[in-house]
Amino acid sequence: MYRIPFVIIFSLLNFAVYSDKNEGRLYAQILEDYEPLERPVENSSQAVVVKMGLSLQSIISVDEKNQLVDVNAWLKLTWHDYHLMWDKKAHGGVSDLRFKKSQIWTPDILMYNSADPQFDSMHASNVLVYPDGNCLWVPPAIFRLSCTIQVVWFPFDMQYCKMKFGSWTFDGTKLELQVDDDGLETSTFMSNGEWKLIHTNAQRNIQYYECCLEPYYDVVFTFVIHRRSLYYGFNLIIPCILITMLTLIGFTLPPDAGEKMSLQITIMLSICIFQNYVTELSPPTSEAIPFLGAFFALCMSTCAGSVVFTALALNLHNRNSKTHEMGHLFRKVFLEWLPYLLMMRRPGWTATKRTMKKDEEPKVAEIDQCVSTLLAKLLVDSPVSSPRWQLEDETDPKRQSLSKDCHTGSWLPTYSTIGKEGGVPGGAIAQLLILQQIYYNLASINAHFEEQEENKQVEDDWKFASTVVDRVCLFSFSAFILFSTASLFLSVPQVLDTIL
């Protein structure tokens, strides 16, 4: 009763050995008279039909500077070889065989636009053969291909890359390439963080050359990829926009702060650093200017213009009456028209229609009132009998009003009252001369202060003109940055698709 299991096990082992021998005999039978260099056709005038497909697995990298693209793909080749046919039932049910590439005939398919140092980067995988003679060869490879990088809309660019395959030694009369039913297949494609696959296409081409009359077949697999620009937006574009907008802050700083020019120059140097980084990413081509390069050039131009106008504002701020004279047209434009249009307020001035008028000053200066009152008190307090002071024109209403307000008036006596009865006594003449000298000195001091006041007024006019220039630059540069940036980004095709 213990013999039955041993019999079953022995029978299974014999069947396995028998099956292995069937497969081994089949290999020996097929390869006995097989010539790997012979084309697998019954009639030598016929062409071997090879169907070709490609399964794109992933996009490894895109080197914009060297215009190279690395992709991971599986090449799919099928053809019929009548030498590799067998009867499945007669050979123990062997349903398929696997041969090395060197053991049987395989098409010499290569990628024409390969940039790999070894040129042919396909892995020498086995060929799967079926009883009806159909052969399936799927060599995986990491293809490095040359692709013309379009840098016009970088980093919102879309690249059209082609992989051109064909036989290296057989013309169309010996080997006919066809595209299989799947073409360029992307069901197992792994998405890339930088590039998004948009479209694929497979097309067979027939070319004729002047040297030969035979046709030459090739299959071109085209895939379109769109760059995801979110990385460049957050790390390059947005910081550059914010740095450029800092130039507007420079126009709000007062010239006396001392940091007005240094701020603008620092901003320009920051933009130059970003420009160098973009230059390293872009390919060295003169066919087109990258979008990002144009954007940074625009930002640099804005910063350069802000430096120029900041220097102009500082030049106006430091002018005075001894070095420059303000022209009539300049005064009209920068002190009247532009302040009115920009709704600027100047202390001590009133804005009217396209003009600014200075507020009126009091008719009698307070310092003149104090000086006259002081002189009158000095004469009244003197030991000499105080004479009766006479006004030059007592009927003058202006004199009467002034004497009533401040006890001033014409304190100097007339020549008709000196030495007469009721007039000025002789002892007061010396005191009057001293007071007259004091008056002349005070008048010269007053004239000096008036001259300083006039110079200060001229300096204030130049300073206000520099403030007007800053305000004009603030509004004009703000409008320029907004309009140019919006126009530049709206000109990009499908800009929203590249961000997402």
C-alpha positions in Angstrom: 0.0 0.0 0.0 3.0 2.3 0.2 4.0 1.7 -3.5 1.3 4.0 -5.0 2.8 7.4 -3.9 6.2 6.3 -5.1 4.8 5.3 -8.4 3.0 8.7 -8.9 6.1 10.6 -7.9 8.3 8.6 -10.2 5.8 9.1 -13.1 5.8 12.9 -12.6 9.6 13.1 -12.5 9.7 11.1 -15.8 7.1 13.4 -17.3 9.1 16.5 -16.3 12.4 15.0 -17.6 10.6 14.0 -20.8 9.2 17.6 -21.2 12.6 19.1 -20.7 14.1 16.7 -23.2 11.3 17.7 -25.7 12.2 21.4 -25.4 15.9 20.7 -25.6 15.4 18.5 -28.7 13.3 21.3 -30.2 16.1 23.8 -29.6 18.6 21.5 -31.2 16.4 20.7 -34.1 15.7 24.4 -34.9 19.2 25.6 -34.5 20.8 22.7 -36.4 20.6 24.2 -39.8 19.7 27.8 -38.9 21.7 30.7 -40.3 21.3 33.9 -38.2 22.4 36.1 -41.1 19.8 34.7 -43.5 16.6 36.8 -43.8 13.6 34.7 -42.7 11.7 34.7 -46.0 10.9 31.8 -48.3 11.6 33.9 -51.4 14.6 36.1 -51.5 12.8 38.7 -53.5 10.4 39.3 -50.7 10.9 41.8 -47.9 10.7 40.9 -44.2 7.8 42.7 -42.7 8.7 44.0 -39.2 6.1 45.7 -37.1 7.4 48.2 -34.7 6.0 49.9 -31.6 7.3 51.7 -28.6 6.2 51.7 -24.9 7.2 55.0 -23.2 7.9 54.4 -19.5 9.3 57.7 -18.2 11.1 60.9 -19.1 14.3 60.8 -17.1 15.7 64.2 -17.8 15.8 67.1 -20.3 19.1 68.9 -20.7 18.1 72.3 -22.2 21.6 73.6 -22.3 23.0 70.6 -24.4 19.6 69.9 -26.0 19.5 66.3 -24.9 16.5 64.2 -23.7 16.8 60.9 -21.8 13.8 58.6 -21.8 13.1 55.1 -20.6 11.3 53.1 -23.3 10.7 49.5 -24.4 11.0 48.8 -28.1 8.5 46.3 -29.5 9.4 44.4 -32.7 7.4 41.6 -34.3 8.1 39.6 -37.4 7.6 36.1 -38.9 10.3 33.6 -39.3 9.3 30.4 -41.1 12.5 28.6 -39.9 11.2 28.8 -36.3 7.9 26.9 -36.8 7.0 23.7 -35.0 4.1 21.4 -34.2 3.1 22.0 -30.7 1.5 18.6 -30.2 4.5 16.7 -31.7 6.9 18.4 -29.3 5.2 17.7 -26.0 3.1 20.9 -25.9 6.0 23.4 -26.0 4.1 26.7 -26.5 7.1 29.1 -26.8 10.8 29.3 -26.9 13.3 32.0 -26.0 16.4 32.6 -28.1 19.4 34.9 -27.6 19.8 37.7 -30.0 22.9 36.2 -31.5 21.2 32.8 -32.1 18.5 33.9 -34.6 18.0 36.6 -37.2 16.9 40.0 -35.7 16.4 43.3 -37.5 19.2 45.8 -37.2 17.0 48.6 -35.9 18.7 51.6 -34.6 17.7 55.1 -33.5 19.0 57.6 -36.0 19.1 60.6 -33.7 20.8 58.9 -30.8 23.2 60.9 -28.7 24.3 58.0 -26.5 28.1 57.5 -26.5 27.6 53.8 -27.4 24.9 54.9 -30.0 22.9 51.6 -29.5 21.8 51.5 -25.9 19.2 48.7 -26.3 19.6 45.8 -23.9 20.3 42.4 -25.6 17.2 40.7 -24.3 15.9 37.3 -25.4 13.5 36.9 -28.4 10.2 35.2 -27.7 9.2 32.7 -30.5 5.8 31.0 -30.9 5.0 27.8 -32.7 3.5 29.7 -35.7 6.9 31.4 -36.3 5.9 34.8 -34.9 8.8 36.4 -33.1 8.5 39.1 -30.4 11.4 41.1 -29.3 11.1 43.7 -26.6 14.5 45.2 -25.8 14.4 47.9 -23.0 16.7 50.8 -23.2 17.4 54.2 -21.9 17.5 56.3 -25.0 19.4 59.5 -25.2 18.2 61.5 -28.1 19.0 64.9 -29.6 16.0 67.2 -29.5 15.9 70.8 -30.6 14.8 72.7 -27.5 12.4 75.6 -28.2 13.4 78.2 -25.7 11.1 81.0 -26.8 8.6 80.5 -24.0 10.9 79.1 -21.4 9.8 78.2 -18.7 6.3 77.9 -20.2 7.7 76.0 -23.1 6.4 73.0 -25.0 8.9 70.6 -26.6 8.4 68.4 -29.6 10.8 65.5 -29.5 11.2 62.7 -32.1 12.7 59.3 -32.0 13.5 58.1 -35.5 14.1 54.3 -36.0 15.1 52.4 -39.0 17.2 49.6 -40.4 20.9 50.5 -40.7 21.8 48.1 -43.6 18.5 46.9 -45.2 16.6 49.0 -47.7 12.8 48.8 -48.3 13.1 45.9 -50.7 14.7 43.7 -48.0 13.1 44.9 -44.8 9.7 46.7 -44.6 9.0 48.6 -41.4 5.4 49.1 -40.3 3.8 50.6 -37.2 2.0 48.1 -35.1 -1.5 48.6 -33.8 -0.4 50.1 -30.5 2.0 52.6 -32.0 3.5 54.7 -29.2 1.9 53.2 -26.1 1.8 55.2 -22.8 -0.4 53.0 -20.5 2.6 52.3 -18.2 4.0 55.9 -18.4 5.2 57.3 -15.1 4.5 61.0 -14.7 7.3 63.4 -14.3 7.5 66.2 -11.7 8.8 68.7 -14.3 7.3 67.6 -17.6 3.8 66.7 -18.5 3.1 64.4 -21.5 0.6 66.1 -23.8 0.5 64.1 -27.1 2.1 61.1 -28.8 2.2 60.0 -32.4 3.8 57.2 -34.5 4.3 57.6 -38.2 6.1 55.6 -40.9 8.0 57.5 -43.6 9.4 56.3 -47.0 12.4 58.2 -48.2 14.3 58.1 -51.5 17.9 59.2 -51.8 19.7 60.4 -54.9 22.3 57.7 -54.6 19.9 54.8 -54.6 16.6 53.9 -56.3 15.4 51.7 -53.4 13.0 53.1 -50.8 14.1 53.4 -47.2 11.6 53.0 -44.4 11.7 54.6 -41.0 9.3 55.0 -38.1 9.2 58.3 -36.2 7.8 58.3 -32.7 6.8 61.8 -31.6 6.0 62.9 -28.1 5.0 66.4 -26.9 5.9 67.4 -23.4 4.8 70.6 -21.5 7.0 72.0 -18.8 5.4 72.4 -15.3 6.4 76.0 -14.4 5.3 76.0 -10.8 8.9 75.6 -9.6 10.2 78.5 -11.7 7.2 80.6 -10.7 7.9 80.3 -7.0 11.7 80.4 -7.1 12.4 82.9 -9.9 9.4 84.8 -11.3 7.6 85.8 -8.1 10.9 86.8 -6.2 11.9 88.8 -9.2 8.6 90.6 -9.4 8.8 91.5 -5.7 12.3 92.7 -6.0 11.4 94.9 -9.0 8.5 96.4 -7.0 11.0 97.4 -4.4 12.2 100.1 -6.8 8.9 101.8 -6.2 9.7 102.0 -2.5 12.9 103.9 -3.5 10.8 106.7 -4.9 9.0 107.2 -1.6 12.2 107.6 0.4 13.2 111.3 1.2 16.5 112.3 -0.5 17.9 113.3 2.9 17.7 109.6 4.1 21.0 108.8 2.4 19.8 105.3 1.3 17.9 106.2 -1.8 20.6 105.5 -4.4 22.1 102.5 -2.6 18.7 100.8 -2.4 18.1 101.1 -6.2 21.6 99.8 -7.0 21.2 96.9 -4.6 18.0 95.9 -6.3 19.6 96.0 -9.7 22.5 93.8 -8.5 19.9 91.3 -7.2 18.2 91.1 -10.6 21.6 90.6 -12.3 22.2 87.5 -10.0 18.9 86.0 -11.1 19.8 86.8 -14.7 23.0 84.8 -14.4 21.1 81.8 -13.0 18.7 81.9 -15.9 21.6 82.1 -18.4 23.0 78.8 -17.0 19.6 77.1 -17.6 19.0 78.3 -21.1 20.8 76.8 -24.1 23.4 79.0 -25.7 21.5 79.8 -28.9 20.9 83.1 -30.7 17.9 82.0 -32.6 15.4 83.3 -30.0 15.4 85.0 -26.6 13.8 82.9 -23.8 10.7 84.3 -22.2 12.3 84.3 -18.8 15.4 86.1 -20.2 13.1 88.8 -21.7 11.3 89.1 -18.4 14.5 89.6 -16.5 15.8 92.0 -19.1 12.6 94.0 -18.5 13.2 94.0 -14.8 16.8 95.1 -15.3 15.7 97.9 -17.6 13.2 99.0 -14.9 15.8 99.0 -12.2 18.3 100.9 -14.5 15.6 103.5 -15.2 14.9 103.9 -11.5 18.6 104.5 -10.8 18.7 107.2 -13.5 15.6 109.0 -12.3 16.8 108.7 -8.7 20.0 110.4 -9.6 18.0 113.1 -11.3 15.8 113.7 -8.2 18.9 113.9 -6.0 20.5 116.4 -8.4 17.4 118.6 -8.2 17.2 118.2 -4.4 20.7 119.6 -4.0 20.4 122.6 -6.2 20.3 126.2 -4.9 20.2 129.8 -6.1 24.1 130.0 -6.3 24.5 127.1 -8.8 21.3 126.9 -10.8 18.4 129.2 -11.9 15.0 127.7 -12.4 13.5 128.5 -15.8 10.0 129.7 -16.3 8.8 126.6 -18.2 10.4 124.3 -15.6 8.6 126.2 -12.8 5.3 126.0 -14.6 5.6 122.3 -15.3 7.1 121.0 -12.0 5.8 123.5 -9.5 2.3 124.2 -10.9 1.0 121.8 -13.5 2.3 118.4 -12.3 1.6 119.0 -8.6 -2.0 119.9 -9.5 -2.4 116.8 -11.7 -0.8 114.6 -9.0 -2.9 116.2 -6.2 0.2 117.1 -4.2 0.0 119.5 -1.2 2.8 121.9 -0.4 2.8 123.7 3.0 2.2 127.4 2.7 0.8 127.1 -0.8 -2.7 126.7 -2.2 -3.5 124.6 -5.2 -5.8 126.1 -7.8 -6.5 125.1 -11.4 -3.2 123.9 -12.7 -1.3 126.3 -10.5 -0.1 126.7 -6.9 -0.2 130.1 -5.2 1.7 131.1 -2.1 -0.4 132.1 0.9 -0.4 135.9 1.7 1.8 137.2 4.6 0.7 139.8 7.2 1.0 143.5 6.1 3.2 144.4 9.0 5.9 142.1 10.2 5.9 141.2 13.8 9.6 142.0 14.2 9.2 145.5 12.9 6.4 146.1 15.4 8.7 144.9 18.3 11.6 147.1 17.1 9.5 150.2 16.9 7.9 149.6 20.3 11.4 149.0 21.8 12.7 152.3 20.4 9.7 154.3 21.6 10.2 152.9 25.1 13.9 153.8 25.1 13.1 157.4 24.2 10.3 157.7 26.7 12.5 156.4 29.6 15.3 158.8 28.9 16.1 161.6 31.5 15.5 164.3 28.9 12.1 165.7 28.9 10.0 163.8 26.5 8.9 165.9 23.6 5.7 165.6 21.8 6.1 163.3 18.9 4.6 164.3 15.7 3.6 162.0 12.9 4.6 162.9 9.4 1.1 162.6 8.3 -1.3 162.1 11.1 -4.3 162.1 8.8 -3.0 159.0 7.1 -5.5 156.2 8.1 -2.9 153.5 7.7 -0.6 155.3 10.2 -3.5 155.8 12.6 -4.4 152.1 12.5 -0.8 151.0 13.0 -0.2 153.3 16.0 -3.4 152.1 17.5 -2.4 148.4 17.1 1.2 148.5 18.3 2.1 152.0 19.4 4.5 152.2 16.5 4.3 154.7 13.7 6.9 157.2 12.5 8.8 157.7 15.7 11.5 159.8 14.0 10.8 163.6 14.4 10.6 166.0 11.5 13.2 168.6 10.9 10.7 171.4 11.6 10.4 170.3 15.3 14.1 170.3 16.2 15.2 173.3 18.4 11.7 174.8 18.5 9.3 175.2 21.2 7.5 172.0 21.8 10.0 170.3 19.5 13.0 168.1 20.2 15.6 169.5 22.6 19.2 169.5 21.5 20.2 167.0 24.2 18.2 164.3 22.5 20.0 164.6 19.1 22.8 162.3 20.2 20.4 159.8 21.4 18.5 160.0 18.2 21.7 159.4 16.2 22.6 156.3 18.2 19.1 155.0 17.7 19.3 155.8 14.0 22.5 153.8 13.8 20.9 150.9 15.6 18.0 151.1 13.1 20.4 151.0 10.1 22.2 147.9 11.6 18.9 146.3 12.3 17.8 147.0 8.7 21.0 145.4 7.3 20.5 142.4 9.5 16.9 142.3 8.3 18.1 142.4 4.7 20.5 139.6 5.4 17.7 137.5 6.8 15.5 138.4 3.8 18.3 137.3 1.4 18.6 134.0 3.3 14.8 133.6 3.2 14.9 134.1 -0.6 17.7 131.6 -1.0 15.8 129.2 1.2 12.7 129.7 -0.9 14.7 128.8 -4.0 16.1 125.7 -2.4 12.6 124.7 -1.3 11.4 125.1 -4.8 14.2 122.8 -6.1 13.4 120.3 -3.3 9.8 120.4 -4.1 10.6 119.8 -7.8 12.6 116.7 -6.8 9.6 115.5 -4.8 7.5 116.0 -7.9 9.9 114.0 -10.0 9.8 111.1 -7.4 6.0 111.2 -7.4 5.9 111.1 -11.2 8.3 108.2 -11.3 6.3 106.4 -8.7 3.1 106.5 -10.7 4.8 106.0 -14.1 7.0 103.0 -13.0 4.1 101.4 -11.2 2.0 101.6 -14.4 4.9 100.4 -16.5 5.6 97.4 -14.3 1.9 96.4 -14.1 1.2 96.8 -17.9 4.5 95.2 -19.1 4.3 92.2 -16.8 0.6 91.6 -17.6 1.2 91.9 -21.3 4.3 89.6 -21.2 2.5 86.8 -19.3 -0.7 87.1 -21.2 1.2 86.5 -24.4 2.3 83.1 -23.3 0.1 80.3 -24.9 -1.7 78.1 -22.3 0.1 79.8 -19.4 -2.4 78.3 -16.9 -1.9 74.7 -18.1 1.8 74.9 -17.5 1.4 76.0 -13.9 -0.9 73.2 -12.9 
